[in-house]
Structure formats: structure tokens, C-alpha cells
Amino acid sequence: MKKRLAIIAGKGRMPLDVAHAAAESGFGPLVMPINGQANSDFIGFETVPIRLGAIGTTRTFLKERGIDQLVLAGKVEWPAM
């Protein structure tokens, strides 16, 4: 069974670099681009967009898919109130 890694993706190229490195290391990456934040093209990777305020609700989603490793990569800017 292939190891799984979820990548919560913010701005910049780092999330895409992490996804490629994970795939090259034998992981099946799931990229979770944050709406309005992530600006890389994740073509070729499984993606599930998420809202910035919903990051905490992803735990059940990840467990259901057998993902037990998670990384946040890229810049995240919190909106002004």
C-alpha cells in the first residue's frame, strides 16, 4: 500500500515542490489548495480545495482516506477583519 501525504497548500511554488518530492519518495500526495491562497498549478495530483477557515475540519476527511501525515507548505495570508 502506498504511503499517503496530505499537503495543505498556500501561496508560492513550495507546495508544488513538496508534492513532487513526496511523489518521488513513494508517497501518494493529496494536495489541498486553500481557496484564494494557493496559486500553483497542481495538474497531475489529486486535489481537494479547502477554505481557509475549514482547515481544522479536515481530520475526519483525511482519516477516511487513510492519510496520517500532513504538511502545510506555502504562504498563508489571513484576511483583514
Buried (B, 14 or more C-beta within 10 A) or exposed (E): EEBBBBBBBBBBEBBBEBBEEBBEEEBBBBBBBBEEBBBBEBEEBBBEBBEBEEBEEBEEBBEEBEBEEBBBBBEBEEEEE
